């Protein structure tokens, strides 16, 4: 099994309405498997390619600067930076 570096989360806001976290991924870094407890919005601040390990297998997802996307609570995955450069996005979880 390959050991990957860990992505670095920095919580910017955590209140009764939202959790805002900046995620920084060095090349090859991962979040580790997790399940989202809230609906969320991702705002990419860099371009890059993510690999998503999911219960249904590996998926590729291009991250496009400024092109936000949303997902619902219950998403279960491991997010991996498949780019050769740092990838950064802001995640906004809605309580």
N, CA, C and O atoms as a GROMACS GRO file, in nm:
protein
  380
    1UNK      N    1   0.084  -0.119   0.000
    1UNK     CA    2   0.000   0.000   0.000
    1UNK      C    3   0.088   0.124   0.000
    1UNK      O    4   0.185   0.132   0.075
    2UNK      N    5   0.054   0.222  -0.085
    2UNK     CA    6   0.130   0.345  -0.095
    2UNK      C    7   0.086   0.443   0.013
    2UNK      O    8  -0.034   0.464   0.034
    3UNK      N    9   0.183   0.503   0.081
    3UNK     CA   10   0.153   0.607   0.177
    3UNK      C   11   0.164   0.741   0.108
    3UNK      O   12   0.267   0.773   0.049
    4UNK      N   13   0.059   0.818   0.115
    4UNK     CA   14   0.056   0.950   0.051
    4UNK      C   15   0.067   1.058   0.157
    4UNK      O   16   0.029   1.037   0.272
    5UNK      N   17   0.119   1.178   0.118
    5UNK     CA   18   0.114   1.290   0.212
    5UNK      C   19  -0.031   1.331   0.235
    5UNK      O   20  -0.118   1.304   0.153
    6UNK      N   21  -0.056   1.395   0.347
    6UNK     CA   22  -0.191   1.439   0.380
    6UNK      C   23  -0.216   1.580   0.330
    6UNK      O   24  -0.129   1.667   0.341
    7UNK      N   25  -0.335   1.603   0.275
    7UNK     CA   26  -0.378   1.738   0.240
    7UNK      C   27  -0.389   1.819   0.368
    7UNK      O   28  -0.411   1.764   0.476
    8UNK      N   29  -0.374   1.952   0.356
    8UNK     CA   30  -0.374   2.038   0.473
    8UNK      C   31  -0.500   2.123   0.476
    8UNK      O   32  -0.518   2.211   0.391
    9UNK      N   33  -0.590   2.097   0.574
    9UNK     CA   34  -0.709   2.180   0.588
    9UNK      C   35  -0.684   2.295   0.685
    9UNK      O   36  -0.618   2.278   0.788
   10UNK      N   37  -0.736   2.413   0.651
   10UNK     CA   38  -0.732   2.528   0.741
   10UNK      C   39  -0.873   2.582   0.754
   10UNK      O   40  -0.929   2.634   0.658
   11UNK      N   41  -0.930   2.568   0.874
   11UNK     CA   42  -1.065   2.618   0.897
   11UNK      C   43  -1.062   2.770   0.905
   11UNK      O   44  -0.989   2.828   0.985
   12UNK      N   45  -1.142   2.834   0.821
   12UNK     CA   46  -1.149   2.979   0.819
   12UNK      C   47  -1.270   3.031   0.897
   12UNK      O   48  -1.262   3.134   0.963
   13UNK      N   49  -1.382   2.959   0.888
   13UNK     CA   50  -1.504   2.996   0.959
   13UNK      C   51  -1.570   2.867   1.008
   13UNK      O   52  -1.577   2.769   0.934
   14UNK      N   53  -1.616   2.867   1.131
   14UNK     CA   54  -1.692   2.754   1.185
   14UNK      C   55  -1.794   2.813   1.281
   14UNK      O   56  -1.763   2.843   1.396
   15UNK      N   57  -1.918   2.829   1.232
   15UNK     CA   58  -2.023   2.885   1.317
   15UNK      C   59  -2.149   2.800   1.304
   15UNK      O   60  -2.144   2.689   1.253
   16UNK      N   61  -2.261   2.852   1.350
   16UNK     CA   62  -2.383   2.773   1.350
   16UNK      C   63  -2.446   2.758   1.211
   16UNK      O   64  -2.542   2.684   1.195
   17UNK      N   65  -2.393   2.829   1.109
   17UNK     CA   66  -2.449   2.822   0.975
   17UNK      C   67  -2.360   2.752   0.874
   17UNK      O   68  -2.409   2.678   0.788
   18UNK      N   69  -2.227   2.775   0.882
   18UNK     CA   70  -2.136   2.721   0.782
   18UNK      C   71  -2.002   2.680   0.844
   18UNK      O   72  -1.966   2.724   0.953
   19UNK      N   73  -1.932   2.594   0.770
   19UNK     CA   74  -1.791   2.564   0.798
   19UNK      C   75  -1.718   2.593   0.668
   19UNK      O   76  -1.750   2.535   0.564
   20UNK      N   77  -1.620   2.682   0.672
   20UNK     CA   78  -1.542   2.718   0.555
   20UNK      C   79  -1.399   2.671   0.578
   20UNK      O   80  -1.334   2.712   0.673
   21UNK      N   81  -1.351   2.584   0.489
   21UNK     CA   82  -1.219   2.525   0.503
   21UNK      C   83  -1.140   2.542   0.374
   21UNK      O   84  -1.190   2.510   0.266
   22UNK      N   85  -1.017   2.593   0.385
   22UNK     CA   86  -0.926   2.593   0.270
   22UNK      C   87  -0.849   2.462   0.273
   22UNK      O   88  -0.792   2.424   0.376
   23UNK      N   89  -0.848   2.392   0.160
   23UNK     CA   90  -0.774   2.266   0.146
   23UNK      C   91  -0.656   2.288   0.053
   23UNK      O   92  -0.672   2.339  -0.058
   24UNK      N   93  -0.536   2.249   0.098
   24UNK     CA   94  -0.414   2.256   0.017
   24UNK      C   95  -0.360   2.115  -0.001
   24UNK      O   96  -0.340   2.041   0.096
   25UNK      N   97  -0.336   2.078  -0.126
   25UNK     CA   98  -0.287   1.945  -0.161
   25UNK      C   99  -0.153   1.957  -0.232
   25UNK      O  100  -0.147   2.011  -0.343
   26UNK      N  101  -0.047   1.909  -0.172
   26UNK     CA  102   0.079   1.894  -0.244
   26UNK      C  103   0.057   1.787  -0.351
   26UNK      O  104  -0.040   1.711  -0.341
   27UNK      N  105   0.143   1.777  -0.452
   27UNK     CA  106   0.127   1.670  -0.550
   27UNK      C  107   0.119   1.534  -0.480
   27UNK      O  108   0.205   1.500  -0.398
   28UNK      N  109   0.017   1.458  -0.513
   28UNK     CA  110  -0.002   1.324  -0.456
   28UNK      C  111  -0.068   1.321  -0.320
   28UNK      O  112  -0.096   1.213  -0.269
   29UNK      N  113  -0.096   1.436  -0.259
   29UNK     CA  114  -0.157   1.439  -0.125
   29UNK      C  115  -0.303   1.396  -0.130
   29UNK      O  116  -0.369   1.408  -0.234
   30UNK      N  117  -0.353   1.347  -0.017
   30UNK     CA  118  -0.489   1.297  -0.008
   30UNK      C  119  -0.557   1.348   0.119
   30UNK      O  120  -0.492   1.390   0.214
   31UNK      N  121  -0.691   1.342   0.118
   31UNK     CA  122  -0.768   1.376   0.237
   31UNK      C  123  -0.778   1.257   0.332
   31UNK      O  124  -0.792   1.275   0.453
   32UNK      N  125  -0.773   1.137   0.278
   32UNK     CA  126  -0.812   1.018   0.353
   32UNK      C  127  -0.962   0.997   0.334
   32UNK      O  128  -1.035   1.091   0.304
   33UNK      N  129  -1.006   0.874   0.352
   33UNK     CA  130  -1.148   0.841   0.334
   33UNK      C  131  -1.231   0.918   0.436
   33UNK      O  132  -1.195   0.924   0.554
   34UNK      N  133  -1.342   0.976   0.391
   34UNK     CA  134  -1.432   1.048   0.479
   34UNK      C  135  -1.571   1.054   0.416
   34UNK      O  136  -1.587   1.040   0.295
   35UNK      N  137  -1.671   1.076   0.502
   35UNK     CA  138  -1.809   1.092   0.458
   35UNK      C  139  -1.855   1.231   0.498
   35UNK      O  140  -1.842   1.271   0.614
   36UNK      N  141  -1.908   1.305   0.402
   36UNK     CA  142  -1.954   1.441   0.428
   36UNK      C  143  -2.084   1.440   0.507
   36UNK      O  144  -2.181   1.374   0.468
   37UNK      N  145  -2.086   1.512   0.618
   37UNK     CA  146  -2.204   1.521   0.703
   37UNK      C  147  -2.298   1.633   0.664
   37UNK      O  148  -2.408   1.644   0.719
   38UNK      N  149  -2.255   1.718   0.570
   38UNK     CA  150  -2.335   1.834   0.530
   38UNK      C  151  -2.330   1.849   0.378
   38UNK      O  152  -2.237   1.801   0.313
   39UNK      N  153  -2.432   1.916   0.322
   39UNK     CA  154  -2.421   1.961   0.184
   39UNK      C  155  -2.303   2.057   0.178
   39UNK      O  156  -2.272   2.125   0.276
   40UNK      N  157  -2.236   2.064   0.061
   40UNK     CA  158  -2.120   2.151   0.053
   40UNK      C  159  -2.098   2.206  -0.087
   40UNK      O  160  -2.146   2.150  -0.186
   41UNK      N  161  -2.024   2.317  -0.093
   41UNK     CA  162  -1.984   2.382  -0.216
   41UNK      C  163  -1.832   2.388  -0.217
   41UNK      O  164  -1.770   2.419  -0.116
   42UNK      N  165  -1.772   2.358  -0.332
   42UNK     CA  166  -1.627   2.367  -0.348
   42UNK      C  167  -1.598   2.480  -0.447
   42UNK      O  168  -1.656   2.486  -0.555
   43UNK      N  169  -1.507   2.571  -0.406
   43UNK     CA  170  -1.465   2.682  -0.490
   43UNK      C  171  -1.316   2.664  -0.520
   43UNK      O  172  -1.233   2.692  -0.434
   44UNK      N  173  -1.281   2.617  -0.640
   44UNK     CA  174  -1.140   2.596  -0.675
   44UNK      C  175  -1.066   2.730  -0.686
   44UNK      O  176  -1.117   2.826  -0.744
   45UNK      N  177  -0.946   2.735  -0.629
   45UNK     CA  178  -0.862   2.854  -0.642
   45UNK      C  179  -0.739   2.823  -0.727
   45UNK      O  180  -0.654   2.910  -0.747
   46UNK      N  181  -0.730   2.700  -0.777
   46UNK     CA  182  -0.628   2.660  -0.874
   46UNK      C  183  -0.691   2.562  -0.972
   46UNK      O  184  -0.798   2.506  -0.945
   47UNK      N  185  -0.625   2.541  -1.083
   47UNK     CA  186  -0.660   2.432  -1.173
   47UNK      C  187  -0.588   2.306  -1.128
   47UNK      O  188  -0.486   2.314  -1.059
   48UNK      N  189  -0.640   2.192  -1.165
   48UNK     CA  190  -0.572   2.068  -1.133
   48UNK      C  191  -0.658   1.947  -1.166
   48UNK      O  192  -0.771   1.960  -1.213
   49UNK      N  193  -0.602   1.831  -1.139
   49UNK     CA  194  -0.675   1.706  -1.161
   49UNK      C  195  -0.682   1.632  -1.028
   49UNK      O  196  -0.579   1.607  -0.964
   50UNK      N  197  -0.803   1.596  -0.988
   50UNK     CA  198  -0.824   1.518  -0.868
   50UNK      C  199  -0.861   1.376  -0.906
   50UNK      O  200  -0.932   1.353  -1.004
   51UNK      N  201  -0.812   1.281  -0.828
   51UNK     CA  202  -0.860   1.144  -0.834
   51UNK      C  203  -0.948   1.124  -0.711
   51UNK      O  204  -0.910   1.160  -0.600
   52UNK      N  205  -1.064   1.069  -0.734
   52UNK     CA  206  -1.158   1.042  -0.625
   52UNK      C  207  -1.171   0.892  -0.610
   52UNK      O  208  -1.225   0.824  -0.697
   53UNK      N  209  -1.123   0.841  -0.498
   53UNK     CA  210  -1.148   0.701  -0.465
   53UNK      C  211  -1.287   0.697  -0.404
   53UNK      O  212  -1.314   0.766  -0.305
   54UNK      N  213  -1.375   0.616  -0.462
   54UNK     CA  214  -1.513   0.606  -0.416
   54UNK      C  215  -1.548   0.460  -0.395
   54UNK      O  216  -1.475   0.372  -0.441
   55UNK      N  217  -1.658   0.432  -0.327
   55UNK     CA  218  -1.701   0.292  -0.315
   55UNK      C  219  -1.726   0.227  -0.452
   55UNK      O  220  -1.725   0.104  -0.463
   56UNK      N  221  -1.750   0.309  -0.556
   56UNK     CA  222  -1.774   0.257  -0.691
   56UNK      C  223  -1.650   0.254  -0.778
   56UNK      O  224  -1.659   0.224  -0.897
   57UNK      N  225  -1.533   0.285  -0.720
   57UNK     CA  226  -1.409   0.284  -0.795
   57UNK      C  227  -1.348   0.422  -0.809
   57UNK      O  228  -1.398   0.520  -0.754
   58UNK      N  229  -1.238   0.428  -0.883
   58UNK     CA  230  -1.162   0.551  -0.902
   58UNK      C  231  -1.227   0.637  -1.011
   58UNK      O  232  -1.263   0.588  -1.118
   59UNK      N  233  -1.240   0.768  -0.980
   59UNK     CA  234  -1.295   0.862  -1.078
   59UNK      C  235  -1.198   0.978  -1.091
   59UNK      O  236  -1.132   1.017  -0.994
   60UNK      N  237  -1.187   1.035  -1.212
   60UNK     CA  238  -1.106   1.155  -1.235
   60UNK      C  239  -1.198   1.275  -1.237
   60UNK      O  240  -1.308   1.271  -1.292
   61UNK      N  241  -1.151   1.384  -1.175
   61UNK     CA  242  -1.231   1.505  -1.172
   61UNK      C  243  -1.141   1.625  -1.194
   61UNK      O  244  -1.055   1.654  -1.110
   62UNK      N  245  -1.159   1.696  -1.306
   62UNK     CA  246  -1.078   1.816  -1.329
   62UNK      C  247  -1.126   1.930  -1.240
   62UNK      O  248  -1.246   1.958  -1.233
   63UNK      N  249  -1.034   1.995  -1.173
   63UNK     CA  250  -1.062   2.112  -1.091
   63UNK      C  251  -1.030   2.234  -1.176
   63UNK      O  252  -0.919   2.247  -1.227
   64UNK      N  253  -1.127   2.323  -1.192
   64UNK     CA  254  -1.111   2.439  -1.280
   64UNK      C  255  -1.123   2.566  -1.196
   64UNK      O  256  -1.223   2.589  -1.129
   65UNK      N  257  -1.020   2.648  -1.202
   65UNK     CA  258  -1.015   2.773  -1.128
   65UNK      C  259  -1.144   2.851  -1.144
   65UNK      O  260  -1.185   2.882  -1.257
   66UNK      N  261  -1.209   2.884  -1.033
   66UNK     CA  262  -1.330   2.966  -1.035
   66UNK      C  263  -1.458   2.895  -1.074
   66UNK      O  264  -1.564   2.956  -1.073
   67UNK      N  265  -1.451   2.766  -1.108
   67UNK     CA  266  -1.572   2.691  -1.146
   67UNK      C  267  -1.618   2.607  -1.026
   67UNK      O  268  -1.573   2.495  -1.005
   68UNK      N  269  -1.710   2.665  -0.950
   68UNK     CA  270  -1.758   2.601  -0.828
   68UNK      C  271  -1.850   2.484  -0.860
   68UNK      O  272  -1.909   2.477  -0.968
   69UNK      N  273  -1.861   2.392  -0.764
   69UNK     CA  274  -1.956   2.282  -0.776
   69UNK      C  275  -2.007   2.246  -0.638
   69UNK      O  276  -1.948   2.283  -0.537
   70UNK      N  277  -2.117   2.174  -0.634
   70UNK     CA  278  -2.180   2.137  -0.508
   70UNK      C  279  -2.208   1.987  -0.503
   70UNK      O  280  -2.227   1.922  -0.606
   71UNK      N  281  -2.210   1.935  -0.383
   71UNK     CA  282  -2.243   1.794  -0.359
   71UNK      C  283  -2.329   1.787  -0.233
   71UNK      O  284  -2.327   1.877  -0.149
   72UNK      N  285  -2.404   1.679  -0.221
   72UNK     CA  286  -2.492   1.661  -0.106
   72UNK      C  287  -2.424   1.586   0.008
   72UNK      O  288  -2.321   1.522  -0.010
   73UNK      N  289  -2.484   1.597   0.124
   73UNK     CA  290  -2.437   1.522   0.240
   73UNK      C  291  -2.437   1.373   0.207
   73UNK      O  292  -2.518   1.327   0.127
   74UNK      N  293  -2.346   1.299   0.268
   74UNK     CA  294  -2.339   1.155   0.249
   74UNK      C  295  -2.234   1.109   0.150
   74UNK      O  296  -2.209   0.989   0.140
   75UNK      N  297  -2.172   1.202   0.077
   75UNK     CA  298  -2.066   1.164  -0.017
   75UNK      C  299  -1.951   1.100   0.061
   75UNK      O  300  -1.905   1.154   0.162
   76UNK      N  301  -1.906   0.983   0.014
   76UNK     CA  302  -1.800   0.907   0.079
   76UNK      C  303  -1.687   0.889  -0.021
   76UNK      O  304  -1.706   0.827  -0.126
   77UNK      N  305  -1.568   0.944   0.012
   77UNK     CA  306  -1.458   0.935  -0.084
   77UNK      C  307  -1.324   0.969  -0.018
   77UNK      O  308  -1.318   1.014   0.096
   78UNK      N  309  -1.218   0.947  -0.095
   78UNK     CA  310  -1.083   0.994  -0.064
   78UNK      C  311  -1.041   1.079  -0.182
   78UNK      O  312  -1.042   1.032  -0.296
   79UNK      N  313  -1.003   1.204  -0.156
   79UNK     CA  314  -0.965   1.297  -0.262
   79UNK      C  315  -0.814   1.302  -0.271
   79UNK      O  316  -0.746   1.322  -0.170
   80UNK      N  317  -0.759   1.284  -0.393
   80UNK     CA  318  -0.615   1.278  -0.415
   80UNK      C  319  -0.578   1.379  -0.523
   80UNK      O  320  -0.645   1.387  -0.626
   81UNK      N  321  -0.472   1.456  -0.502
   81UNK     CA  322  -0.422   1.547  -0.605
   81UNK      C  323  -0.341   1.465  -0.704
   81UNK      O  324  -0.234   1.413  -0.671
   82UNK      N  325  -0.391   1.454  -0.826
   82UNK     CA  326  -0.322   1.380  -0.932
   82UNK      C  327  -0.240   1.473  -1.021
   82UNK      O  328  -0.188   1.430  -1.124
   83UNK      N  329  -0.228   1.600  -0.982
   83UNK     CA  330  -0.151   1.699  -1.058
   83UNK      C  331  -0.005   1.698  -1.014
   83UNK      O  332   0.029   1.642  -0.910
   84UNK      N  333   0.080   1.762  -1.095
   84UNK     CA  334   0.221   1.772  -1.058
   84UNK      C  335   0.252   1.904  -0.987
   84UNK      O  336   0.368   1.943  -0.975
   85UNK      N  337   0.147   1.972  -0.941
   85UNK     CA  338   0.161   2.099  -0.869
   85UNK      C  339   0.059   2.104  -0.755
   85UNK      O  340  -0.034   2.024  -0.751
   86UNK      N  341   0.076   2.198  -0.665
   86UNK     CA  342  -0.018   2.214  -0.555
   86UNK      C  343  -0.156   2.250  -0.609
   86UNK      O  344  -0.169   2.327  -0.704
   87UNK      N  345  -0.258   2.192  -0.547
   87UNK     CA  346  -0.397   2.221  -0.580
   87UNK      C  347  -0.463   2.276  -0.453
   87UNK      O  348  -0.440   2.225  -0.343
   88UNK      N  349  -0.545   2.382  -0.471
   88UNK     CA  350  -0.609   2.446  -0.357
   88UNK      C  351  -0.757   2.470  -0.390
   88UNK      O  352  -0.791   2.511  -0.501
   89UNK      N  353  -0.844   2.444  -0.292
   89UNK     CA  354  -0.983   2.484  -0.305
   89UNK      C  355  -1.039   2.520  -0.169
   89UNK      O  356  -0.984   2.482  -0.066
   90UNK      N  357  -1.148   2.594  -0.171
   90UNK     CA  358  -1.221   2.630  -0.050
   90UNK      C  359  -1.350   2.549  -0.048
   90UNK      O  360  -1.425   2.548  -0.146
   91UNK      N  361  -1.374   2.482   0.064
   91UNK     CA  362  -1.496   2.402   0.082
   91UNK      C  363  -1.587   2.474   0.181
   91UNK      O  364  -1.545   2.511   0.290
   92UNK      N  365  -1.712   2.492   0.141
   92UNK     CA  366  -1.810   2.558   0.226
   92UNK      C  367  -1.919   2.457   0.259
   92UNK      O  368  -1.997   2.418   0.172
   93UNK      N  369  -1.923   2.414   0.384
   93UNK     CA  370  -2.024   2.318   0.429
   93UNK      C  371  -2.140   2.395   0.489
   93UNK      O  372  -2.120   2.488   0.568
   94UNK      N  373  -2.263   2.356   0.452
   94UNK     CA  374  -2.383   2.426   0.498
   94UNK      C  375  -2.449   2.342   0.607
   94UNK      O  376  -2.492   2.230   0.584
   95UNK      N  377  -2.456   2.399   0.725
   95UNK     CA  378  -2.517   2.325   0.839
   95UNK      C  379  -2.667   2.325   0.830
   95UNK      O  380  -2.734   2.268   0.916
   0.00000   0.00000   0.00000
